[in-house]
Amino acid sequence: MAAVAEPLTELREKTTLALEGMTCASCAARIERTLNKVEGVRATVNYATETASVDYDPALVEPARLLAAVEKIGYHAHPRLDQDAHKDAGRNSHAPPRQLIAAALLAVPLVLLAMVPPLRFSGWEWLSLVLATPVVFWSGAQFHRVAFLNARHGAASMDTLVSIGTLAAWGWSAVVLVFGLRAEGYFEVAAVITSLVLLGRFFEARAKRSSGSAIRALLQLGAKDARVIRDGIETLVPVEAVVLGDLFVVRPGEKIATDGVVVEGASAIDQSMLTGEPVPVEVGPGEDVAGATINASGRLVVRATHVGSEAALAQIARLVEQAQAGKADAQRLADRVAAIFVPIVLVIALATLAGWLLVGSDASVAVSAAVAVLIIACPCAMGLATPTALMVGTGRGAQLGILIKGPEVLEQTRRITTVLLDKTGTITEGRMRLVDAWPLGATRDELVRLAGAAEAGSEHPLAQALARAAASEGALPALGEFRNHAGLGIEAVVEGKAILVGRPSFLAEWAIEMSDEAHTWQAAAEEQGRTVIAVAWDGSFHGLLALSDTLKPTSAEAIRELKALGLRPILLTGDNARAAHAIANEVGIEEVLAEVLPSEKVAEVLRLQNEGEVVAMVGDGVNDAPGLAQADLGLAIGTGTDVAIEASDLTLVSGDLRAASDAIRLARRTLATIKGNLFWAFAYNVAAIPLAVAGLLNPIIAAAAMAASSIFVVSNSLRLRRFRTAREGVK
């Protein structure tokens, strides 16, 4: 995977801090620099979510020291509890603050007096002073307070620009009025700028809350209660009271309380809220179910296997939050620019003021131009460009069953040229079944029974298929010693017999030869796309077993979608070449790499990378994990193993291969939105500052444009909520 962070020791800990007092990207960058200066700390500050994700060494630093470091530079911080992360997200989201209401009410008559001469009367200028003063000093108090704190620590932020700009406009106007100077005053400018900046922040805050709505909605889908069976009696308890191993009842139409395995009953489960797939899945005893999914029909008794923060829903939310906390390379550049941007703007404003005065212009013109520079240059949009797009994109992905681990993943999707696809469990259902047997020197029942008992110790899909087939024909004998040879086969002891089960080549390594008839049978089975397993015991070959997998009905469509994205699909499998080519032909893949051992999958990825390809890999098993980790972009099928999911960059919860193309399109769309946001944020400042310096931009228009730029960036990010999969028809 690209951009792999340095490994963390087991002794390191992580925490999330809720931050207060940030007003722009410069604030976020300053807090981040401060935290990273603390020994043993690595921190990322997210301006949009107002949080800091901190990884620290508890032997070197205590959490209290992190809070103190933030407080010392004029901001506030406290540990954010997981259960409180989303509870207050919508609080006061619709009510404008009192300061904004007061500023707007007082600014209206100020503007009318300034712009409509017939409304003026004797002493109207003094009324303007009276109306403007509470707007600047009460409604705008937050700007001045933060600017003062920043100045004490030798820093500057957006609030510095707004504070200096409004105070300069108000102060100049007061001097003109009190001393009777023949110059133009700007009381209305000071009041309107304060009002517009407050209004912009209000809409910005609402938009930021909307950008995180997808993941909040997902979390709220969890069940609130559970019908736990205790002492043989159904008892309704809060879902938080369910403990590992509890049996609980799920009636038709109810949400499943937490992750578990079905003990009794059969039903269809609506998993759309987790996977994005609308078709219910049939489940019965022994099958896993996820918390918050809906039981559509029958009554189920479920044993809890994961509760609380370990449940699937909580893990999805945690993954999404981790992704939202990261930064794309483009945003890191924006952060560096924002950190030095405000001081540069202050210098430009002073130079503008001095320049206009030196060329003999009226002082009011010089003040107006300098104030316009200060207001137009506020870098809010830069700070919002990446985090808002990430929040919306990853939230929408979670709704569709696509989990993006971080912003670096977005960078990689743009460059991908080749996609390596595992066969079993990725292109096929991964639910192999025994379809034929060729015994030698033993009965078919004995061949299946001993091979199934031996394979019961393995988690490989082929092994599990053999074990299920054998168990369906009768009780399996006890498994004695067991040893797995990854990608080759297993050796085990069953009923006192030393059994080998695996590839025919695996038996050859033990000097066990197959007959010509066996080779002929193997070739015929493999021509049909079947996988052939050889079985031997006590040093002698005793037969072959043929297993077949079912092609996922959507795999061919998924391959067409990947090709439409300009990608080169290659089938990568440990299966035999004949079976691999048979599957590849069915789904439309021209290139096949077959009989590849797990350790060799990494080598194949490296070979393609050395040839200049940027490689994505899709897989689901333990044997795919090394390849997923080595690939430039790893996509794990969510129905696969935890190891594969942990090694990947993207997780496709549904198990539908079409989600791979959806994930790549969503990631590319999110990255394009981030770049569009950043372009707008930079272009806006590059174009507007010269206009302000030239005196061509009224400070009121500058304030409106500044607020509009932030709202535009957030609104542009919100368009990602309309992203649709190819299945939904709208792209």
C-alpha positions in Angstrom: 0.0 0.0 0.0 1.2 3.5 -0.7 2.0 5.9 2.0 2.5 3.3 4.7 3.0 4.9 8.1 5.8 3.8 10.3 4.8 0.9 12.5 3.4 1.6 15.9 4.6 -0.3 18.9 2.1 -2.2 21.0 2.8 0.2 23.9 1.5 3.3 22.0 -2.0 4.5 22.6 -4.6 6.5 20.6 -7.0 9.2 21.7 -9.3 11.7 20.1 -9.5 15.3 21.4 -12.5 17.5 20.9 -11.2 21.0 20.1 -12.8 24.4 20.7 -11.8 27.8 19.4 -10.6 26.9 15.9 -11.8 29.4 13.3 -9.7 28.5 10.2 -7.1 26.3 8.7 -4.3 28.3 10.3 -5.7 27.4 13.8 -5.8 23.8 12.9 -2.3 23.8 11.6 -1.0 25.6 14.7 -2.6 23.1 17.1 -1.2 20.3 15.0 2.3 21.7 15.1 2.0 22.3 18.8 0.9 18.7 19.5 3.6 17.2 17.3 6.3 19.1 19.2 5.4 17.1 22.3 7.8 14.2 22.6 6.3 10.8 21.6 3.3 12.3 19.9 1.9 12.1 16.4 -1.2 14.1 15.8 -3.5 15.1 13.0 -6.0 17.9 13.4 -9.3 18.0 11.4 -10.7 21.4 11.1 -14.1 20.3 9.8 -14.8 17.8 12.6 -13.0 20.0 15.2 -11.0 17.0 16.5 -7.4 15.9 16.9 -6.5 12.3 16.4 -3.5 11.7 18.6 -1.1 8.7 18.7 1.2 8.9 21.7 3.7 6.9 23.9 2.2 6.7 27.4 5.7 6.2 28.8 6.7 9.7 27.5 3.5 11.7 27.8 0.3 11.7 29.8 -3.1 12.8 28.2 -3.3 15.7 30.5 -0.1 17.1 28.9 -1.8 17.0 25.5 -4.7 19.1 26.8 -2.3 21.6 28.5 -0.3 22.0 25.3 -3.5 23.0 23.4 -4.7 25.3 26.2 -1.4 27.0 26.4 -1.7 28.4 22.8 -5.2 29.8 23.4 -7.5 26.9 22.4 -9.6 24.5 24.5 -9.5 20.7 24.4 -11.0 17.7 26.2 -11.0 13.9 25.5 -13.9 13.0 23.2 -15.7 9.9 24.4 -16.8 7.5 21.6 -20.4 7.4 22.9 -20.6 11.2 22.7 -19.0 11.5 19.3 -22.2 11.9 17.4 -24.8 12.6 20.1 -24.6 16.4 20.0 -23.8 16.7 16.3 -27.1 18.1 15.5 -27.7 20.3 18.6 -28.6 23.9 17.8 -27.9 23.1 14.1 -30.9 25.2 13.0 -30.9 28.1 15.5 -28.8 31.2 14.5 -26.7 32.5 17.4 -27.9 35.6 19.3 -24.8 37.5 18.2 -25.7 36.9 14.5 -29.4 38.0 15.0 -28.4 41.2 16.8 -25.7 42.0 14.2 -28.1 41.5 11.4 -30.9 43.6 13.0 -28.5 46.5 13.7 -26.7 46.3 10.4 -29.9 46.8 8.3 -30.6 50.4 9.4 -26.9 51.2 9.2 -26.8 50.2 5.6 -30.0 52.1 4.8 -28.6 55.3 6.4 -25.3 54.9 4.5 -26.8 54.0 1.1 -30.1 56.0 1.0 -29.5 59.7 1.5 -33.2 60.7 1.8 -33.3 58.7 5.1 -30.6 60.7 6.7 -31.3 63.3 9.3 -29.3 65.7 11.5 -27.0 63.6 13.7 -27.5 60.3 11.7 -23.7 59.7 11.9 -23.9 59.5 15.7 -26.8 57.0 15.4 -24.5 55.0 13.1 -21.9 54.9 15.8 -24.4 53.8 18.4 -25.7 51.0 16.1 -22.3 49.8 14.9 -20.6 49.7 18.3 -22.5 46.7 19.8 -22.1 44.8 16.5 -18.4 45.3 16.4 -17.6 44.8 20.1 -20.4 42.4 21.2 -21.4 40.4 18.2 -17.8 40.4 17.0 -16.2 39.7 20.4 -15.2 36.2 19.5 -13.0 37.5 16.7 -11.2 40.0 18.9 -10.8 37.5 21.8 -9.2 34.9 19.5 -7.1 37.5 17.8 -5.8 38.8 21.2 -5.0 35.2 22.3 -3.2 34.6 19.1 -1.2 37.8 19.4 -0.1 36.9 22.9 1.4 33.7 21.4 2.9 35.4 18.4 0.5 33.9 16.0 -2.3 35.0 13.6 -5.4 33.5 12.2 -8.5 34.3 10.2 -9.9 36.0 13.4 -6.9 38.3 13.3 -7.8 39.5 9.8 -11.5 40.0 10.7 -10.7 41.7 14.0 -8.2 44.1 12.5 -10.4 44.8 9.6 -13.6 45.6 11.6 -11.8 47.5 14.3 -9.9 49.5 11.6 -13.2 50.4 9.8 -15.0 51.3 13.1 -11.9 53.2 14.5 -11.4 55.2 11.4 -15.1 56.1 11.3 -15.1 57.1 14.9 -12.1 59.4 14.4 -13.7 61.0 11.4 -16.9 61.6 13.4 -15.4 62.8 16.7 -12.8 65.1 15.1 -15.1 66.3 12.3 -12.8 65.3 9.5 -13.9 65.7 5.9 -13.6 62.0 5.0 -15.9 59.1 4.5 -16.8 56.8 7.4 -17.3 53.1 7.4 -19.5 52.2 10.3 -21.8 50.2 8.0 -18.8 48.3 6.6 -17.7 47.2 10.1 -21.2 46.1 11.0 -21.9 44.3 7.7 -18.6 42.5 7.7 -19.2 41.2 11.2 -22.7 40.1 10.2 -21.6 38.4 7.0 -18.7 36.6 8.7 -21.0 35.4 11.4 -23.6 34.4 8.9 -21.0 32.5 6.8 -19.9 30.6 9.9 -23.4 29.7 10.8 -24.1 28.3 7.3 -20.6 26.7 7.3 -21.3 25.0 10.6 -24.7 23.7 9.4 -23.0 22.4 6.2 -20.2 20.7 8.1 -22.8 18.9 10.3 -24.6 17.8 7.1 -21.3 16.5 5.7 -21.1 14.1 8.6 -24.7 13.1 8.5 -24.2 9.8 6.6 -22.1 8.2 9.3 -24.3 9.6 12.1 -27.4 8.2 10.4 -25.6 4.8 10.2 -24.8 4.8 13.9 -28.4 5.7 14.7 -29.6 2.6 12.9 -28.4 0.3 15.7 -31.0 -1.5 17.8 -31.9 0.1 21.1 -33.2 -3.0 23.0 -32.6 -6.8 23.0 -34.8 -9.7 24.0 -32.2 -11.7 26.0 -33.0 -15.2 27.2 -32.0 -15.5 30.9 -33.1 -18.4 33.0 -35.3 -19.5 30.1 -37.3 -16.3 30.1 -37.2 -13.6 27.5 -36.2 -10.3 29.1 -36.2 -6.9 27.3 -32.9 -5.1 28.1 -31.0 -2.1 26.7 -28.6 -3.3 23.9 -25.7 -2.1 26.0 -26.6 -4.8 28.6 -26.0 -7.6 26.1 -22.8 -9.5 27.0 -20.7 -11.9 25.0 -22.4 -15.3 24.8 -25.9 -14.1 25.6 -28.8 -15.7 23.7 -31.3 -13.2 22.4 -34.5 -13.5 20.4 -35.1 -11.5 17.2 -38.7 -11.5 16.0 -39.8 -10.7 12.4 -39.4 -7.0 11.6 -37.0 -6.4 14.4 -33.4 -5.2 14.3 -30.7 -7.7 15.3 -29.3 -6.4 18.6 -25.6 -7.2 18.0 -23.3 -9.4 15.9 -23.9 -13.1 16.5 -24.4 -16.6 15.2 -27.9 -18.1 14.6 -28.6 -20.9 17.1 -32.2 -21.6 16.2 -34.6 -20.6 13.4 -34.3 -19.5 9.8 -35.1 -16.1 8.1 -34.2 -13.6 5.5 -32.0 -10.8 6.7 -32.1 -7.3 5.2 -28.4 -6.2 5.3 -28.8 -3.1 3.1 -27.8 -0.7 5.8 -24.4 -2.4 6.1 -23.7 -3.7 2.6 -25.8 -1.4 0.3 -27.3 -4.6 -1.2 -31.1 -4.5 -1.3 -31.7 -8.3 -1.7 -32.3 -10.1 1.7 -29.9 -12.9 2.6 -31.3 -16.3 3.8 -29.7 -17.5 7.1 -30.1 -20.5 9.3 -28.4 -22.2 12.3 -24.6 -21.8 12.3 -24.6 -18.7 10.1 -23.4 -15.3 11.2 -25.6 -12.2 11.4 -24.6 -8.6 11.9 -26.1 -6.2 14.5 -28.5 -3.5 13.3 -29.6 -5.6 10.2 -33.3 -6.4 10.0 -34.9 -9.7 10.4 -37.4 -9.8 7.6 -39.4 -13.0 8.3 -38.8 -15.9 10.8 -38.1 -15.9 14.5 -34.4 -16.3 15.3 -32.4 -17.2 18.4 -28.9 -15.7 18.2 -25.8 -16.1 20.3 -23.9 -12.8 20.7 -20.3 -13.0 19.4 -19.4 -9.3 19.3 -20.8 -6.6 21.4 -20.3 -2.9 22.0 -17.3 -1.4 20.2 -16.4 -4.8 18.7 -19.7 -5.1 16.7 -19.6 -4.6 12.9 -21.5 -1.3 13.0 -19.2 0.3 15.6 -16.1 -0.9 13.7 -17.4 0.6 10.4 -18.0 3.9 12.2 -14.5 3.7 13.6 -12.9 3.0 10.2 -14.8 5.9 8.7 -13.7 8.3 11.4 -10.1 7.2 11.0 -10.4 7.9 7.3 -11.9 11.3 7.9 -9.1 12.3 10.3 -6.4 11.8 7.7 -5.0 14.2 5.1 -4.4 14.0 1.4 -1.1 15.3 0.0 -2.9 18.2 -1.5 -4.4 19.2 1.9 -1.0 19.1 3.5 0.2 21.6 1.0 -2.9 23.8 1.7 -2.1 23.6 5.5 1.5 24.7 4.9 0.2 27.6 2.8 -2.5 28.6 5.3 0.1 28.6 8.2 2.0 31.4 6.5 -0.9 33.0 4.6 -2.3 35.2 7.4 1.0 37.0 8.2 1.6 37.6 4.5 -1.9 39.1 4.2 -1.2 41.5 7.1 1.9 42.7 5.3 0.0 43.1 2.1 -2.8 45.1 3.9 -0.2 47.4 5.5 1.5 47.8 2.2 -1.8 48.6 0.5 -2.6 51.3 3.2 0.8 52.9 2.8 0.8 52.7 -1.0 -2.5 54.5 -1.3 -1.4 57.2 1.1 1.9 57.6 -0.6 0.3 58.2 -4.0 -1.8 61.0 -2.4 -5.1 59.2 -2.2 -7.7 60.1 0.4 -7.2 58.3 3.7 -10.7 56.8 3.5 -9.8 55.2 0.2 -6.6 53.7 1.7 -8.5 52.4 4.7 -11.2 50.9 2.5 -8.7 49.1 0.3 -6.7 47.7 3.3 -9.8 46.5 5.1 -10.9 44.8 1.8 -7.6 43.0 1.6 -7.9 41.8 5.2 -11.4 40.5 4.8 -11.2 38.9 1.3 -8.1 36.9 2.2 -9.5 34.8 5.1 -8.4 31.2 4.4 -11.4 29.3 5.6 -12.1 27.6 2.3 -8.5 26.1 2.3 -9.1 24.5 5.6 -12.5 23.0 4.6 -11.5 21.8 1.2 -10.3 18.3 2.1 -12.0 17.3 5.4 -15.6 18.2 4.2 -15.1 16.2 1.0 -13.6 13.3 3.0 -16.5 13.3 5.5 -19.1 13.2 2.8 -17.3 10.8 0.5 -16.5 8.3 3.3 -19.9 8.6 4.8 -21.6 7.9 1.5 -19.2 5.0 1.0 -20.3 3.5 4.3 -23.9 3.7 3.2 -23.0 1.8 0.1 -20.9 -0.8 1.9 -17.6 0.7 0.9 -15.1 1.5 3.6 -12.2 3.8 2.7 -9.4 3.7 5.2 -7.8 7.1 4.5 -7.2 9.9 2.1 -4.0 8.4 0.7 -6.2 5.7 -0.8 -7.9 8.4 -2.9 -4.5 9.5 -4.3 -3.8 5.9 -5.3 -7.1 5.2 -7.1 -6.3 7.9 -9.7 -3.1 6.1 -10.7 -4.2 2.5 -10.8 -3.6 0.7 -14.1 -4.0 -3.0 -13.3 -6.3 -5.0 -11.0 -5.4 -8.4 -9.7 -8.4 -10.5 -8.8 -8.4 -13.5 -6.6 -10.8 -16.3 -7.8 -12.3 -18.1 -4.9 -14.6 -15.9 -2.8 -14.0 -12.9 -5.0 -15.1 -13.8 -8.6 -16.8 -16.9 -7.4 -19.1 -17.4 -4.4 -16.3 -19.1 -2.4 -18.8 -21.8 -1.3 -17.2 -24.8 -2.9 -19.1 -28.1 -3.1 -18.0 -31.6 -3.7 -19.3 -32.7 -7.1 -17.4 -35.9 -7.9 -15.0 -38.5 -6.5 -12.5 -41.0 -8.0 -11.5 -43.6 -5.3 -8.7 -46.0 -5.6 -8.2 -48.9 -3.2 -11.0 -47.5 -1.0 -14.7 -46.8 -1.1 -16.1 -43.4 -2.0 -17.5 -43.0 1.5 -14.2 -43.8 3.1 -12.3 -41.4 0.8 -14.8 -38.5 1.5 -15.0 -39.3 5.3 -11.3 -39.4 5.9 -10.5 -36.4 3.7 -13.3 -34.3 5.2 -12.2 -35.1 8.8 -8.6 -34.1 8.0 -9.7 -30.9 6.3 -12.0 -29.9 9.2 -8.9 -28.3 10.9 -8.4 -25.8 8.0 -10.2 -22.5 7.3 -9.6 -22.6 3.5 -12.8 -22.6 1.4 -11.8 -25.9 -0.3 -11.1 -27.5 3.1 -14.4 -26.3 4.6 -16.3 -27.6 1.5 -14.8 -31.0 1.9 -15.6 -31.0 5.6 -19.2 -30.0 5.0 -19.7 -32.6 2.3 -18.3 -35.3 4.6 -20.4 -34.2 7.6 -23.6 -34.2 5.5 -23.0 -37.9 4.9 -22.4 -38.9 8.5 -20.5 -38.0 11.7 -16.9 -37.1 11.2 -14.2 -39.0 13.1 -12.0 -37.1 15.5 -9.1 -35.1 14.1 -5.7 -35.9 15.7 -2.5 -34.1 14.7 -2.9 -31.4 12.1 -0.4 -29.3 10.0 -1.2 -26.9 7.3 1.1 -26.3 4.2 -0.1 -22.9 2.9 -1.3 -23.1 -0.7 -0.4 -26.8 -1.0 -2.4 -29.0 1.3 -2.5 -30.5 4.8 -1.2 -33.5 6.8 -3.3 -34.9 9.6 -3.9 -38.0 11.6 -7.4 -39.5 11.6 -8.4 -42.9 13.0 -4.7 -43.7 13.3 -4.0 -43.0 9.6 -1.4 -40.4 8.4 -3.5 -38.6 5.8 -2.3 -36.1 3.1 -4.9 -34.0 1.3 -4.0 -31.3 -1.2 -2.8 -30.6 -4.7 -1.6 -33.6 -6.7 1.9 -31.9 -6.7 1.8 -31.9 -2.9 1.6 -35.7 -2.9 4.4 -35.8 -5.4 6.6 -34.0 -2.8 6.0 -37.0 -0.5 7.0 -39.4 -3.3 3.4 -40.6 -3.7 2.6 -41.1 -7.4 -0.8 -41.0 -9.1 -1.8 -43.6 -11.8 -2.2 -42.6 -15.4 -6.0 -43.1 -15.0 -6.0 -40.6 -12.2 -4.1 -38.1 -14.3 -6.7 -38.5 -17.1 -9.6 -38.1 -14.6 -7.9 -35.0 -13.2 -7.4 -33.4 -16.6 -11.1 -34.0 -17.6 -12.4 -32.5 -14.4 -10.1 -29.4 -14.7 -11.3 -28.8 -18.2 -14.7 -28.3 -16.7 -13.4 -25.7 -14.4 -13.3 -27.9 -11.4 -10.7 -28.0 -8.7 -9.2 -31.5 -8.1 -7.9 -32.5 -4.6 -5.7 -35.6 -4.2 -5.9 -37.8 -1.1 -3.4 -40.3 0.3 -2.9 -42.1 3.6 -0.3 -44.4 5.0 2.0 -43.6 2.1 -0.4 -44.7 -0.7 -2.5 -42.7 -3.2 -6.2 -43.4 -2.6 -8.2 -41.1 -4.9 -9.2 -37.8 -6.2 -12.0 -35.4 -5.2 -13.5 -32.7 -7.6 -14.9 -29.5 -6.2 -16.7 -26.8 -8.0 -17.4 -23.2 -7.1 -20.3 -21.1 -8.3 -19.6 -18.0 -10.3 -21.1 -14.9 -8.6 -23.9 -13.7 -10.9 -22.5 -10.1 -11.0 -18.8 -11.0 -11.6 -18.9 -10.6 -15.4 -20.7 -7.3 -15.1 -18.0 -6.2 -12.5 -15.2 -7.0 -14.9 -16.9 -5.0 -17.7 -17.1 -2.0 -15.3 -13.5 -2.3 -14.3 -12.5 -2.3 -18.0 -14.7 0.7 -18.6 -12.6 2.5 -16.0 -9.6 1.9 -18.1 -8.2 -0.9 -15.9 -6.5 -4.1 -16.9 -8.0 -7.1 -15.0 -5.8 -10.1 -14.3 -7.0 -13.3 -12.6 -4.6 -14.3 -9.8 -5.2 -17.7 -8.2 -3.6 -20.6 -6.5 -6.0 -22.9 -8.5 -4.9 -25.0 -11.4 -4.5 -23.4 -14.8 -7.4 -25.2 -16.5 -9.9 -24.3 -13.8 -8.6 -20.7 -13.7 -8.9 -20.2 -17.5 -12.4 -21.7 -17.5 -13.5 -19.1 -14.9 -11.7 -16.3 -16.7 -13.3 -17.1 -20.0 -16.8 -16.9 -18.3 -16.3 -13.4 -16.9 -14.2 -11.9 -19.7 -10.7 -11.8 -18.3 -8.0 -12.4 -20.9 -4.9 -12.7 -18.5 -4.5 -15.4 -16.0 -1.9 -16.2 -13.4 -2.6 -19.6 -12.0 -1.1 -22.0 -9.5 0.4 -19.1 -7.6 1.2 -19.8 -3.9 0.4 -17.2 -1.3 4.1 -16.2 -1.0 4.3 -15.9 -4.7 1.3 -13.5 -4.9 3.5 -10.8 -3.4 6.2 -11.6 -6.0 3.6 -11.2 -8.8 2.5 -7.9 -7.5 6.1 -6.8 -7.3 6.8 -8.0 -10.8 4.0 -5.9 -12.2 5.0 -2.9 -10.2 8.6 -3.2 -11.5 7.1 -3.3 -15.0 5.6 0.2 -14.3 2.1 -0.9 -13.5 0.2 0.6 -10.5 -1.5 -2.4 -9.0 -4.7 -2.8 -7.2 -5.6 -6.2 -5.7 -8.9 -7.7 -4.7 -9.0 -10.6 -2.4 -10.8 -12.2 0.6 -8.6 -14.8 2.3 -5.7 -15.0 4.7 -3.5 -16.1 1.7 -4.4 -12.8 -0.1 -3.3 -10.6 2.8 0.4 -10.3 1.8 -0.6 -9.3 -1.7 -3.2 -6.9 -0.5 -0.6 -5.2 1.7 2.0 -5.1 -1.1 -0.4 -3.7 -3.8 -0.6 0.0 -4.4 -4.3 -0.3 -3.5 -5.7 -3.3 -1.6 -9.5 -4.1 -1.8 -10.8 -6.7 0.6 -14.1 -8.5 0.0 -16.0 -7.9 3.3 -17.2 -11.4 3.4 -13.6 -12.6 3.7 -11.2 -12.9 6.7 -10.3 -10.2 9.2 -6.7 -10.5 8.2 -7.4 -9.7 4.6 -9.7 -6.8 5.6 -7.0 -5.4 8.0 -4.3 -5.6 5.2 -6.5 -3.7 2.6 -7.1 0.0 1.9 -10.7 -0.4 0.8 -13.2 -2.9 2.2 -16.2 -4.0 0.1 -18.6 -5.0 2.8 -21.2 -6.5 0.5 -18.9 -9.1 -1.2 -20.3 -8.0 -4.6 -17.4 -7.5 -6.9 -19.2 -4.7 -8.7 -18.6 -2.7 -5.5 -14.9 -2.6 -6.5 -15.6 -0.4 -9.5 -18.1 1.6 -7.4 -15.4 2.1 -4.8 -12.8 3.2 -7.3 -15.3 5.7 -8.9 -16.3 7.0 -5.5 -12.7 7.4 -4.4 -11.9 9.2 -7.7 -14.9 11.4 -7.4 -14.0 12.3 -3.8 -10.4 13.2 -4.8 -11.7 15.3 -7.8 -13.9 17.1 -5.3 -11.0 17.8 -3.0 -8.9 19.1 -5.8 -11.8 21.3 -7.1 -12.3 22.7 -3.6 -8.6 23.5 -3.2 -8.4 25.1 -6.7 -11.4 27.3 -5.9 -9.9 28.3 -2.5 -6.6 29.2 -4.0 -7.9 30.8 -7.2 -10.4 32.9 -5.2 -7.6 34.4 -3.1 -5.2 34.8 -6.0 -7.9 36.7 -8.0 -9.5 38.7 -5.2 -6.5 40.0 -3.3 -5.1 42.1 -6.3 -8.6 43.5 -6.8 -8.7 44.5 -3.2 -5.2 46.1 -3.3 -6.3 48.1 -6.4 -9.2 49.5 -4.5 -11.7 47.8 -6.8 -13.4 45.7 -4.1 -15.7 47.2 -1.6 -15.1 45.7 1.9 -18.7 44.6 2.2 -18.5 42.7 -1.1 -15.2 41.2 0.1 -16.9 39.9 3.3 -19.8 38.4 1.3 -17.3 36.8 -1.2 -15.2 35.4 1.7 -18.3 33.8 3.3 -19.5 32.6 -0.1 -16.2 30.8 -0.8 -16.4 28.7 2.4 -20.1 27.9 1.8 -19.3 27.0 -1.9 -16.5 24.6 -0.8 -18.7 22.8 1.7 -21.7 22.7 -0.7 -19.5 21.3 -3.4 -18.5 18.5 -1.1 -22.1 17.8 -0.2 -22.8 16.9 -3.8 -21.0 13.6 -3.1 -24.1 12.6 -1.1 -25.7 12.2 -4.5 -23.2 9.7 -5.7 -24.9 6.6 -7.1 -23.6 3.1 -7.9 -23.8 1.7 -11.4 -26.6 -0.5 -10.1 -28.6 2.6 -9.1 -28.3 3.9 -12.6 -27.1 7.4 -11.9 -23.4 8.2 -11.8 
